[in-house]
Amino acid sequence: MEPRFNLFDSPTAAKIAKRFYNTSSALEESTLPKALRELVELRVGQLNGCGFCVDVHTKEAAAAGETALRLNLVAAWRHSTVFTEAERAALALAEEGTRLGERGVSDATWAAVREHYDDDQVGALVCLVSLINAATRMNVIVHNPGGSYEPGMFADTPSRPADGTRPGSGRAVHRTQ
């Protein structure tokens, strides 16, 4: 699959992508564990069919200490025993927040999230799910493929592009961790 369009060729899209990055970088300062953020972003990437996001968050989760077993079971988390109740609540929120439908997030899922996370973490989860959904949609629309991401590419410099790619490569729009 070849990318359809480089969003950084559009002055407007490039400005938005840079602001998107700056907004999402606040999540790194939250008390929500990095490994959990990666699992949530991986699940949203899977649901939305974003190869780039699945690539990024699989590799970043592994770099954050996630095991291959847990990474392989994210897609079937409801039918596995390797996730804590808190992680299951976050993954349920990720799914329901991605597949909003007519009812949005169920009261049961919301209650489970509130049981396991404090106010700041709940706010971080809601923002995380929203931002990764936006990123996956941009990448899917322009056909940004997965496979070339290297762990840590997003952490290089404060002047890195909003898409998380190395300066000058500017294809994918992504940065929610």
N, CA, C and O atoms as a DFTB+ gen file, in Angstrom:
708 C
 N C O
     1  1       0.841      -1.175       0.000
     2  2       0.000       0.000       0.000
     3  2       0.885       1.236       0.000
     4  3       1.797       1.368       0.816
     5  1       0.609       2.101      -0.892
     6  2       1.332       3.360      -0.974
     7  2       0.512       4.472      -0.331
     8  3      -0.706       4.525      -0.503
     9  1       1.174       5.362       0.411
    10  2       0.430       6.498       0.969
    11  2      -0.218       7.309      -0.143
    12  3       0.367       7.506      -1.209
    13  1      -1.430       7.774       0.117
    14  2      -2.153       8.587      -0.857
    15  2      -1.694      10.033      -0.862
    16  3      -1.701      10.700      -1.897
    17  1      -1.293      10.509       0.316
    18  2      -1.081      11.943       0.473
    19  2      -0.200      12.169       1.679
    20  3      -0.360      11.504       2.702
    21  1       0.725      13.099       1.571
    22  2       1.568      13.516       2.684
    23  2       0.903      14.737       3.317
    24  3       0.889      15.815       2.722
    25  1       0.365      14.573       4.496
    26  2      -0.338      15.680       5.143
    27  2       0.557      16.892       5.369
    28  3       0.060      18.011       5.501
    29  1       1.863      16.686       5.415
    30  2       2.768      17.815       5.622
    31  2       3.010      18.618       4.355
    32  3       3.716      19.626       4.382
    33  1       2.427      18.175       3.239
    34  2       2.446      18.986       2.021
    35  2       1.355      20.045       2.050
    36  3       1.352      20.964       1.231
    37  1       0.444      19.919       2.978
    38  2      -0.638      20.888       3.145
    39  2      -0.300      21.795       4.318
    40  3      -0.173      21.312       5.444
    41  1      -0.149      23.098       4.088
    42  2       0.163      23.997       5.203
    43  2      -0.862      23.918       6.339
    44  3      -0.496      23.967       7.514
    45  1      -2.114      23.798       5.994
    46  2      -3.142      23.717       7.031
    47  2      -3.029      22.420       7.811
    48  3      -3.035      22.444       9.042
    49  1      -2.926      21.288       7.125
    50  2      -2.809      20.000       7.805
    51  2      -1.537      19.938       8.646
    52  3      -1.550      19.375       9.741
    53  1      -0.447      20.505       8.153
    54  2       0.806      20.507       8.916
    55  2       0.648      21.304      10.213
    56  3       1.141      20.878      11.257
    57  1      -0.022      22.440      10.162
    58  2      -0.259      23.236      11.374
    59  2      -1.104      22.457      12.372
    60  3      -0.816      22.446      13.569
    61  1      -2.133      21.816      11.876
    62  2      -3.014      21.045      12.756
    63  2      -2.255      19.870      13.373
    64  3      -2.396      19.596      14.565
    65  1      -1.461      19.183      12.572
    66  2      -0.702      18.037      13.071
    67  2       0.274      18.466      14.167
    68  3       0.434      17.754      15.158
    69  1       0.916      19.600      14.007
    70  2       1.837      20.090      15.042
    71  2       1.089      20.429      16.325
    72  3       1.569      20.134      17.419
    73  1      -0.056      21.031      16.200
    74  2      -0.863      21.335      17.384
    75  2      -1.403      20.048      18.020
    76  3      -1.507      19.943      19.242
    77  1      -1.737      19.094      17.186
    78  2      -2.196      17.784      17.652
    79  2      -1.116      17.152      18.527
    80  3      -1.409      16.649      19.612
    81  1       0.111      17.176      18.065
    82  2       1.215      16.623      18.844
    83  2       1.349      17.339      20.178
    84  3       1.453      16.696      21.223
    85  1       1.347      18.665      20.150
    86  2       1.519      19.422      21.384
    87  2       0.413      19.115      22.387
    88  3       0.662      19.045      23.591
    89  1      -0.795      18.935      21.896
    90  2      -1.911      18.582      22.766
    91  2      -1.701      17.201      23.369
    92  3      -1.854      17.019      24.577
    93  1      -1.359      16.245      22.551
    94  2      -1.245      14.865      23.025
    95  2      -0.016      14.634      23.895
    96  3       0.004      13.682      24.675
    97  1       1.000      15.466      23.786
    98  2       2.202      15.261      24.596
    99  2       1.914      15.444      26.085
   100  3       2.677      14.953      26.917
   101  1       0.843      16.132      26.437
   102  2       0.471      16.287      27.845
   103  2       0.161      14.946      28.497
   104  3       0.283      14.810      29.715
   105  1      -0.236      13.958      27.707
   106  2      -0.544      12.635      28.258
   107  2       0.685      11.979      28.883
   108  3       0.552      11.163      29.796
   109  1       1.862      12.321      28.408
   110  2       3.090      11.765      28.969
   111  2       3.287      12.212      30.408
   112  3       3.960      11.533      31.183
   113  1       2.710      13.341      30.768
   114  2       2.851      13.865      32.115
   115  2       1.776      13.336      33.061
   116  3       1.820      13.614      34.259
   117  1       0.822      12.587      32.545
   118  2      -0.238      12.042      33.396
   119  2       0.311      10.878      34.214
   120  3       1.401      10.372      33.947
   121  1      -0.462      10.464      35.211
   122  2      -0.068       9.311      36.023
   123  2      -0.536       7.989      35.410
   124  3      -0.336       6.925      35.997
   125  1      -1.146       8.057      34.253
   126  2      -1.566       6.849      33.555
   127  2      -0.309       6.134      33.050
   128  3       0.469       6.734      32.308
   129  1      -0.089       4.887      33.425
   130  2       1.143       4.198      33.037
   131  2       1.312       4.112      31.516
   132  3       0.351       3.912      30.773
   133  1       2.548       4.269      31.085
   134  2       2.854       4.245      29.650
   135  2       2.406       2.931      29.007
   136  3       1.827       2.937      27.921
   137  1       2.669       1.824      29.663
   138  2       2.293       0.527      29.083
   139  2       0.785       0.459      28.867
   140  3       0.337      -0.062      27.845
   141  1      -0.004       0.971      29.803
   142  2      -1.455       0.977      29.638
   143  2      -1.863       1.889      28.493
   144  3      -2.740       1.538      27.703
   145  1      -1.239       3.051      28.396
   146  2      -1.548       3.960      27.277
   147  2      -1.287       3.260      25.949
   148  3      -2.080       3.378      25.014
   149  1      -0.195       2.544      25.868
   150  2       0.151       1.840      24.623
   151  2      -0.866       0.747      24.304
   152  3      -1.243       0.574      23.145
   153  1      -1.310       0.014      25.313
   154  2      -2.307      -1.034      25.075
   155  2      -3.619      -0.439      24.574
   156  3      -4.236      -0.978      23.655
   157  1      -4.041       0.662      25.171
   158  2      -5.272       1.327      24.742
   159  2      -5.121       1.813      23.299
   160  3      -6.018       1.612      22.480
   161  1      -3.994       2.448      22.986
   162  2      -3.783       2.952      21.632
   163  2      -3.671       1.814      20.624
   164  3      -4.143       1.932      19.493
   165  1      -3.050       0.720      21.031
   166  2      -2.970      -0.454      20.161
   167  2      -4.367      -0.976      19.848
   168  3      -4.673      -1.289      18.698
   169  1      -5.208      -1.069      20.862
   170  2      -6.559      -1.594      20.624
   171  2      -7.348      -0.692      19.697
   172  3      -8.051      -1.186      18.815
   173  1      -7.253       0.614      19.873
   174  2      -7.968       1.532      18.976
   175  2      -7.409       1.414      17.563
   176  3      -8.175       1.419      16.600
   177  1      -6.100       1.308      17.421
   178  2      -5.501       1.122      16.103
   179  2      -6.007      -0.139      15.433
   180  3      -6.285      -0.140      14.234
   181  1      -6.130      -1.228      16.209
   182  2      -6.668      -2.471      15.660
   183  2      -8.112      -2.287      15.200
   184  3      -8.477      -2.699      14.099
   185  1      -8.924      -1.669      16.046
   186  2     -10.338      -1.488      15.715
   187  2     -10.532      -0.652      14.456
   188  3     -11.432      -0.917      13.658
   189  1      -9.686       0.355      14.285
   190  2      -9.831       1.258      13.139
   191  2      -9.020       0.827      11.924
   192  3      -9.038       1.510      10.900
   193  1      -8.315      -0.286      12.019
   194  2      -7.556      -0.794      10.880
   195  2      -6.379       0.088      10.496
   196  3      -6.052       0.206       9.315
   197  1      -5.742       0.706      11.480
   198  2      -4.608       1.591      11.208
   199  2      -3.302       0.818      11.374
   200  3      -2.833       0.606      12.493
   201  1      -2.723       0.399      10.252
   202  2      -1.468      -0.345      10.283
   203  2      -0.349       0.434      10.929
   204  3       0.452      -0.127      11.676
   205  1      -0.284       1.724      10.650
   206  2       0.770       2.547      11.238
   207  2       0.635       2.575      12.757
   208  3       1.627       2.408      13.467
   209  1      -0.581       2.784      13.265
   210  2      -0.797       2.866      14.707
   211  2      -0.543       1.519      15.390
   212  3       0.026       1.478      16.480
   213  1      -0.956       0.434      14.765
   214  2      -0.692      -0.891      15.329
   215  2       0.817      -1.120      15.398
   216  3       1.318      -1.634      16.398
   217  1       1.533      -0.750      14.363
   218  2       2.984      -0.867      14.330
   219  2       3.606      -0.076      15.483
   220  3       4.389      -0.616      16.265
   221  1       3.254       1.192      15.580
   222  2       3.819       2.071      16.608
   223  2       3.546       1.522      18.008
   224  3       4.468       1.374      18.810
   225  1       2.299       1.226      18.294
   226  2       1.944       0.908      19.669
   227  2       2.309      -0.509      20.080
   228  3       2.473      -0.776      21.270
   229  1       2.438      -1.416      19.135
   230  2       2.978      -2.729      19.459
   231  2       4.438      -2.585      19.881
   232  3       4.857      -3.145      20.894
   233  1       5.194      -1.842      19.110
   234  2       6.628      -1.679      19.386
   235  2       6.871      -0.830      20.628
   236  3       7.763      -1.140      21.419
   237  1       6.101       0.224      20.811
   238  2       6.274       1.062      22.000
   239  2       5.852       0.311      23.263
   240  3       6.483       0.466      24.309
   241  1       4.798      -0.495      23.181
   242  2       4.374      -1.289      24.340
   243  2       5.454      -2.303      24.707
   244  3       5.751      -2.499      25.886
   245  1       6.038      -2.941      23.704
   246  2       7.125      -3.888      23.970
   247  2       8.304      -3.168      24.614
   248  3       8.911      -3.681      25.554
   249  1       8.623      -1.994      24.114
   250  2       9.719      -1.211      24.688
   251  2       9.405      -0.777      26.122
   252  3      10.317      -0.557      26.919
   253  1       8.115      -0.653      26.449
   254  2       7.695      -0.277      27.802
   255  2       7.581      -1.495      28.717
   256  3       7.178      -1.366      29.873
   257  1       7.936      -2.688      28.200
   258  2       7.962      -3.881      29.026
   259  2       6.829      -4.864      28.828
   260  3       6.771      -5.884      29.515
   261  1       5.920      -4.578      27.896
   262  2       4.831      -5.525      27.648
   263  2       5.382      -6.801      27.025
   264  3       6.331      -6.765      26.242
   265  1       4.778      -7.918      27.380
   266  2       5.210      -9.211      26.842
   267  2       4.527      -9.488      25.512
   268  3       3.481      -8.921      25.198
   269  1       5.140     -10.369      24.745
   270  2       4.544     -10.769      23.465
   271  2       3.173     -11.401      23.695
   272  3       2.255     -11.185      22.904
   273  1       3.024     -12.167      24.753
   274  2       1.735     -12.802      25.048
   275  2       0.642     -11.753      25.218
   276  3      -0.417     -11.858      24.599
   277  1       0.885     -10.753      26.043
   278  2      -0.129      -9.720      26.278
   279  2      -0.398      -8.913      25.007
   280  3      -1.547      -8.580      24.717
   281  1       0.632      -8.603      24.262
   282  2       0.440      -7.862      23.008
   283  2      -0.391      -8.671      22.021
   284  3      -1.262      -8.126      21.343
   285  1      -0.126      -9.955      21.942
   286  2      -0.880     -10.808      21.026
   287  2      -2.328     -10.988      21.452
   288  3      -3.183     -11.286      20.618
   289  1      -2.617     -10.813      22.732
   290  2      -3.974     -11.014      23.220
   291  2      -4.797      -9.728      23.323
   292  3      -5.968      -9.787      23.700
   293  1      -4.225      -8.586      23.002
   294  2      -4.987      -7.335      23.077
   295  2      -6.252      -7.417      22.225
   296  3      -7.316      -6.971      22.655
   297  1      -6.149      -7.971      21.041
   298  2      -7.319      -8.056      20.152
   299  2      -8.415      -8.941      20.737
   300  3      -9.582      -8.801      20.371
   301  1      -8.058      -9.837      21.630
   302  2      -9.023     -10.754      22.242
   303  2      -8.995     -10.610      23.760
   304  3      -9.123     -11.601      24.479
   305  1      -8.832      -9.404      24.244
   306  2      -8.662      -9.170      25.674
   307  2      -9.828      -9.675      26.503
   308  3      -9.635     -10.114      27.637
   309  1     -11.036      -9.620      25.956
   310  2     -12.210     -10.089      26.718
   311  2     -12.155     -11.596      26.961
   312  3     -12.784     -12.101      27.891
   313  1     -11.414     -12.300      26.138
   314  2     -11.352     -13.765      26.199
   315  2      -9.969     -14.242      26.615
   316  3      -9.495     -15.279      26.152
   317  1      -9.328     -13.479      27.490
   318  2      -8.006     -13.862      27.967
   319  2      -7.908     -13.560      29.456
   320  3      -8.739     -12.844      30.015
   321  1      -6.899     -14.106      30.077
   322  2      -6.731     -13.961      31.524
   323  2      -5.520     -13.110      31.898
   324  3      -5.170     -13.034      33.075
   325  1      -4.882     -12.476      30.936
   326  2      -3.614     -11.807      31.211
   327  2      -3.747     -10.314      31.541
   328  3      -2.740      -9.646      31.771
   329  1      -4.966      -9.790      31.567
   330  2      -5.154      -8.360      31.852
   331  2      -5.838      -8.178      33.198
   332  3      -6.732      -8.943      33.562
   333  1      -5.409      -7.158      33.933
   334  2      -6.015      -6.859      35.224
   335  2      -7.409      -6.273      35.013
   336  3      -7.772      -5.897      33.898
   337  1      -8.169      -6.200      36.075
   338  2      -9.504      -5.587      35.991
   339  2      -9.396      -4.125      35.571
   340  3     -10.226      -3.641      34.801
   341  1      -8.395      -3.425      36.062
   342  2      -8.197      -2.024      35.671
   343  2      -7.887      -1.915      34.179
   344  3      -8.434      -1.051      33.493
   345  1      -7.015      -2.781      33.676
   346  2      -6.692      -2.775      32.246
   347  2      -7.916      -3.126      31.411
   348  3      -8.135      -2.544      30.349
   349  1      -8.704      -4.064      31.883
   350  2      -9.913      -4.465      31.169
   351  2     -10.893      -3.288      31.091
   352  3     -11.538      -3.081      30.063
   353  1     -11.000      -2.528      32.169
   354  2     -11.877      -1.351      32.163
   355  2     -11.396      -0.338      31.131
   356  3     -12.202       0.229      30.393
   357  1     -10.078      -0.109      31.078
   358  2      -9.522       0.845      30.107
   359  2      -9.712       0.352      28.675
   360  3     -10.026       1.144      27.787
   361  1      -9.528      -0.940      28.444
   362  2      -9.722      -1.497      27.102
   363  2     -11.193      -1.441      26.690
   364  3     -11.502      -1.194      25.524
   365  1     -12.093      -1.668      27.634
   366  2     -13.525      -1.547      27.333
   367  2     -13.859      -0.102      26.963
   368  3     -14.612       0.140      26.020
   369  1     -13.304       0.851      27.699
   370  2     -13.527       2.263      27.370
   371  2     -12.986       2.576      25.978
   372  3     -13.620       3.298      25.208
   373  1     -11.813       2.032      25.658
   374  2     -11.226       2.251      24.329
   375  2     -12.155       1.723      23.240
   376  3     -12.377       2.394      22.233
   377  1     -12.691       0.536      23.438
   378  2     -13.586      -0.047      22.433
   379  2     -14.883       0.736      22.306
   380  3     -15.301       1.085      21.202
   381  1     -15.513       1.007      23.428
   382  2     -16.793       1.706      23.373
   383  2     -16.624       3.160      22.939
   384  3     -17.508       3.721      22.292
   385  1     -15.506       3.763      23.288
   386  2     -15.228       5.126      22.853
   387  2     -14.876       5.215      21.378
   388  3     -14.978       6.282      20.773
   389  1     -14.464       4.097      20.803
   390  2     -14.158       4.031      19.373
   391  2     -15.408       3.694      18.570
   392  3     -15.648       4.262      17.504
   393  1     -16.190       2.775      19.089
   394  2     -17.429       2.343      18.421
   395  2     -18.620       3.011      19.094
   396  3     -19.479       2.321      19.644
   397  1     -18.685       4.303      19.063
   398  2     -19.688       5.045      19.829
   399  2     -21.125       4.622      19.561
   400  3     -21.913       4.499      20.498
   401  1     -21.473       4.401      18.324
   402  2     -22.844       4.010      18.000
   403  2     -23.858       4.981      18.574
   404  3     -23.578       6.170      18.725
   405  1     -25.015       4.479      18.886
   406  2     -26.079       5.333      19.406
   407  2     -25.997       5.536      20.907
   408  3     -26.492       6.539      21.422
   409  1     -25.385       4.607      21.612
   410  2     -25.409       4.707      23.063
   411  2     -24.113       5.199      23.683
   412  3     -24.092       5.514      24.873
   413  1     -23.048       5.274      22.931
   414  2     -21.777       5.741      23.475
   415  2     -21.171       4.731      24.424
   416  3     -21.250       3.525      24.191
   417  1     -20.569       5.218      25.489
   418  2     -19.937       4.363      26.486
   419  2     -21.003       3.939      27.501
   420  3     -21.747       4.771      28.020
   421  1     -21.063       2.650      27.770
   422  2     -22.089       2.126      28.681
   423  2     -21.835       2.580      30.118
   424  3     -20.712       2.911      30.498
   425  1     -22.903       2.584      30.895
   426  2     -22.791       2.923      32.315
   427  2     -21.906       1.921      33.048
   428  3     -21.163       2.301      33.953
   429  1     -21.977       0.661      32.672
   430  2     -21.156      -0.370      33.321
   431  2     -19.671      -0.140      33.058
   432  3     -18.850      -0.259      33.967
   433  1     -19.330       0.188      31.819
   434  2     -17.928       0.461      31.498
   435  2     -17.459       1.708      32.233
   436  3     -16.362       1.730      32.790
   437  1     -18.283       2.739      32.234
   438  2     -17.914       3.978      32.921
   439  2     -17.701       3.720      34.412
   440  3     -16.748       4.235      34.997
   441  1     -18.575       2.929      35.029
   442  2     -18.442       2.614      36.453
   443  2     -17.141       1.844      36.714
   444  3     -16.471       2.090      37.717
   445  1     -16.784       0.923      35.827
   446  2     -15.540       0.163      35.993
   447  2     -14.324       1.074      35.880
   448  3     -13.367       0.936      36.642
   449  1     -14.360       1.999      34.934
   450  2     -13.252       2.959      34.786
   451  2     -13.140       3.806      36.052
   452  3     -12.042       4.001      36.572
   453  1     -14.257       4.303      36.544
   454  2     -14.255       5.151      37.750
   455  2     -13.782       4.384      38.987
   456  3     -13.203       4.969      39.902
   457  1     -14.029       3.084      39.009
   458  2     -13.599       2.258      40.135
   459  2     -12.078       2.127      40.190
   460  3     -11.501       2.038      41.274
   461  1     -11.434       2.116      39.035
   462  2     -10.006       1.809      38.970
   463  2      -9.086       3.009      38.759
   464  3      -7.878       2.905      38.967
   465  1      -9.641       4.133      38.355
   466  2      -8.792       5.274      38.014
   467  2      -9.263       6.537      38.714
   468  3     -10.461       6.745      38.905
   469  1      -8.299       7.385      39.099
   470  2      -8.654       8.656      39.723
   471  2      -9.089       9.662      38.652
   472  3      -9.037       9.368      37.458
   473  1      -9.512      10.832      39.085
   474  2     -10.049      11.825      38.150
   475  2      -9.056      12.195      37.045
   476  3      -9.435      12.297      35.878
   477  1      -7.791      12.395      37.411
   478  2      -6.809      12.762      36.396
   479  2      -6.615      11.630      35.391
   480  3      -6.503      11.874      34.189
   481  1      -6.575      10.415      35.873
   482  2      -6.407       9.266      34.979
   483  2      -7.627       9.061      34.096
   484  3      -7.485       8.704      32.927
   485  1      -8.818       9.279      34.630
   486  2     -10.027       9.181      33.808
   487  2      -9.972      10.229      32.702
   488  3     -10.244       9.929      31.539
   489  1      -9.621      11.455      33.067
   490  2      -9.496      12.507      32.055
   491  2      -8.458      12.143      31.007
   492  3      -8.670      12.363      29.815
   493  1      -7.335      11.586      31.449
   494  2      -6.280      11.182      30.511
   495  2      -6.779      10.071      29.587
   496  3      -6.500      10.093      28.389
   497  1      -7.513       9.106      30.132
   498  2      -8.050       8.019      29.295
   499  2      -9.027       8.537      28.249
   500  3      -8.971       8.131      27.088
   501  1      -9.918       9.431      28.655
   502  2     -10.886       9.995      27.701
   503  2     -10.148      10.744      26.593
   504  3     -10.474      10.588      25.416
   505  1      -9.164      11.549      26.959
   506  2      -8.395      12.288      25.946
   507  2      -7.582      11.345      25.074
   508  3      -7.503      11.532      23.860
   509  1      -6.978      10.332      25.687
   510  2      -6.184       9.357      24.941
   511  2      -7.024       8.650      23.880
   512  3      -6.620       8.557      22.721
   513  1      -8.180       8.159      24.277
   514  2      -9.059       7.455      23.334
   515  2      -9.496       8.397      22.216
   516  3      -9.526       8.005      21.049
   517  1      -9.830       9.616      22.563
   518  2     -10.264      10.587      21.550
   519  2      -9.144      10.926      20.583
   520  3      -9.359      10.951      19.371
   521  1      -7.958      11.185      21.100
   522  2      -6.840      11.578      20.243
   523  2      -6.365      10.437      19.346
   524  3      -6.078      10.659      18.170
   525  1      -6.278       9.215      19.887
   526  2      -5.818       8.114      19.046
   527  2      -6.853       7.807      17.970
   528  3      -6.494       7.396      16.866
   529  1      -8.125       8.001      18.277
   530  2      -9.137       7.822      17.239
   531  2      -8.939       8.835      16.117
   532  3      -9.057       8.482      14.944
   533  1      -8.645      10.065      16.450
   534  2      -8.386      11.067      15.414
   535  2      -7.155      10.691      14.590
   536  3      -7.171      10.785      13.363
   537  1      -6.090      10.266      15.270
   538  2      -4.860       9.892      14.566
   539  2      -5.080       8.700      13.642
   540  3      -4.612       8.702      12.503
   541  1      -5.789       7.685      14.124
   542  2      -6.012       6.509      13.278
   543  2      -6.831       6.880      12.055
   544  3      -6.564       6.393      10.956
   545  1      -7.805       7.720      12.232
   546  2      -8.637       8.108      11.095
   547  2      -7.833       8.871      10.043
   548  3      -7.992       8.630       8.846
   549  1      -6.977       9.785      10.480
   550  2      -6.142      10.508       9.508
   551  2      -5.243       9.541       8.748
   552  3      -5.125       9.623       7.526
   553  1      -4.608       8.623       9.478
   554  2      -3.691       7.673       8.837
   555  2      -4.404       6.710       7.895
   556  3      -3.880       6.389       6.828
   557  1      -5.582       6.250       8.272
   558  2      -6.334       5.340       7.407
   559  2      -6.803       6.064       6.147
   560  3      -6.744       5.503       5.053
   561  1      -7.261       7.284       6.292
   562  2      -7.741       8.048       5.135
   563  2      -6.641       8.222       4.090
   564  3      -6.890       8.090       2.892
   565  1      -5.419       8.520       4.553
   566  2      -4.332       8.768       3.592
   567  2      -3.466       7.530       3.335
   568  3      -2.441       7.622       2.661
   569  1      -3.873       6.379       3.867
   570  2      -3.181       5.096       3.650
   571  2      -1.738       5.092       4.160
   572  3      -0.837       4.683       3.429
   573  1      -1.505       5.530       5.371
   574  2      -0.157       5.434       5.939
   575  2       0.067       4.014       6.431
   576  3      -0.629       3.555       7.337
   577  1       1.031       3.313       5.846
   578  2       1.245       1.903       6.186
   579  2       2.071       1.725       7.456
   580  3       2.819       2.615       7.861
   581  1       1.918       0.572       8.064
   582  2       2.755       0.206       9.191
   583  2       3.954      -0.580       8.723
   584  3       4.020      -1.026       7.578
   585  1       4.906      -0.742       9.630
   586  2       6.054      -1.596       9.353
   587  2       7.402      -0.923       9.460
   588  3       8.411      -1.611       9.617
   589  1       7.459       0.391       9.381
   590  2       8.761       1.053       9.381
   591  2       9.071       1.803      10.661
   592  3      10.136       2.410      10.772
   593  1       8.173       1.778      11.625
   594  2       8.389       2.515      12.859
   595  2       9.470       1.864      13.713
   596  3       9.548       0.639      13.807
   597  1      10.294       2.687      14.325
   598  2      11.310       2.227      15.268
   599  2      10.980       2.798      16.641
   600  3      10.696       3.991      16.751
   601  1      11.009       1.978      17.693
   602  2      10.687       2.486      19.025
   603  2      11.505       3.714      19.386
   604  3      12.708       3.782      19.134
   605  1      10.826       4.677      19.979
   606  2      11.484       5.907      20.403
   607  2      11.524       7.007      19.370
   608  3      11.996       8.105      19.668
   609  1      11.040       6.750      18.154
   610  2      11.094       7.782      17.110
   611  2      10.387       9.054      17.539
   612  3      10.760      10.140      17.095
   613  1       9.381       8.951      18.388
   614  2       8.620      10.119      18.802
   615  2       9.336      10.914      19.882
   616  3       8.961      12.055      20.152
   617  1      10.340      10.349      20.492
   618  2      10.971      10.980      21.644
   619  2      12.278      11.690      21.314
   620  3      13.002      12.091      22.225
   621  1      12.594      11.854      20.049
   622  2      13.905      12.365      19.667
   623  2      14.187      13.797      20.109
   624  3      15.139      14.034      20.852
   625  1      13.390      14.739      19.672
   626  2      13.692      16.145      19.941
   627  2      12.416      16.924      20.177
   628  3      11.345      16.502      19.742
   629  1      12.512      18.061      20.862
   630  2      11.319      18.876      21.053
   631  2      10.802      19.481      19.754
   632  3       9.648      19.907      19.695
   633  1      11.618      19.529      18.728
   634  2      11.183      20.137      17.467
   635  2      10.716      19.099      16.453
   636  3      10.540      19.409      15.275
   637  1      10.517      17.876      16.912
   638  2      10.070      16.837      15.982
   639  2       8.704      17.188      15.402
   640  3       7.938      17.925      16.022
   641  1       8.401      16.673      14.234
   642  2       7.096      16.956      13.622
   643  2       5.957      16.383      14.447
   644  3       6.159      15.471      15.248
   645  1       4.785      16.908      14.255
   646  2       3.606      16.483      15.000
   647  2       3.198      15.053      14.688
   648  3       2.407      14.465      15.425
   649  1       3.711      14.495      13.633
   650  2       3.284      13.164      13.230
   651  2       4.087      12.063      13.886
   652  3       3.736      10.890      13.759
   653  1       5.154      12.407      14.585
   654  2       5.952      11.386      15.213
   655  2       7.014      10.797      14.315
   656  3       7.817       9.985      14.775
   657  1       7.049      11.176      13.055
   658  2       8.089      10.659      12.177
   659  2       9.354      11.471      12.402
   660  3       9.326      12.513      13.056
   661  1      10.438      10.997      11.867
   662  2      11.686      11.749      11.973
   663  2      11.561      13.041      11.182
   664  3      10.885      13.079      10.154
   665  1      12.209      14.100      11.654
   666  2      12.134      15.359      10.909
   667  2      12.490      15.148       9.442
   668  3      13.498      14.528       9.106
   669  1      11.636      15.679       8.590
   670  2      11.860      15.591       7.158
   671  2      11.138      14.444       6.480
   672  3      10.923      14.491       5.269
   673  1      10.750      13.395       7.237
   674  2      10.088      12.267       6.580
   675  2       8.592      12.490       6.448
   676  3       7.985      12.041       5.475
   677  1       7.991      13.172       7.406
   678  2       6.616      13.633       7.473
   679  2       5.550      12.922       6.677
   680  3       4.995      13.518       5.753
   681  1       5.237      11.693       6.982
   682  2       4.125      11.032       6.312
   683  2       2.948      10.840       7.251
   684  3       1.836      11.278       6.956
   685  1       3.180      10.206       8.350
   686  2       2.068       9.820       9.217
   687  2       1.727      10.896      10.229
   688  3       2.600      11.605      10.729
   689  1       0.452      11.002      10.515
   690  2       0.009      11.880      11.581
   691  2      -0.264      11.002      12.767
   692  3      -1.159      10.157      12.744
   693  1       0.524      11.211      13.815
   694  2       0.372      10.358      14.953
   695  2       1.191      10.874      16.099
   696  3       2.354      11.231      15.911
   697  1       0.650      10.923      17.226
   698  2       1.392      11.190      18.445
   699  2       0.391      11.344      19.558
   700  3      -0.125      12.435      19.799
   701  1       0.116      10.250      20.238
   702  2      -0.852      10.347      21.314
   703  2      -0.306       9.796      22.611
   704  3      -1.050       9.689      23.585
   705  1       0.924       9.453      22.658
   706  2       1.409       8.850      23.877
   707  2       1.958       9.866      24.817
   708  3       2.413       9.516      25.906
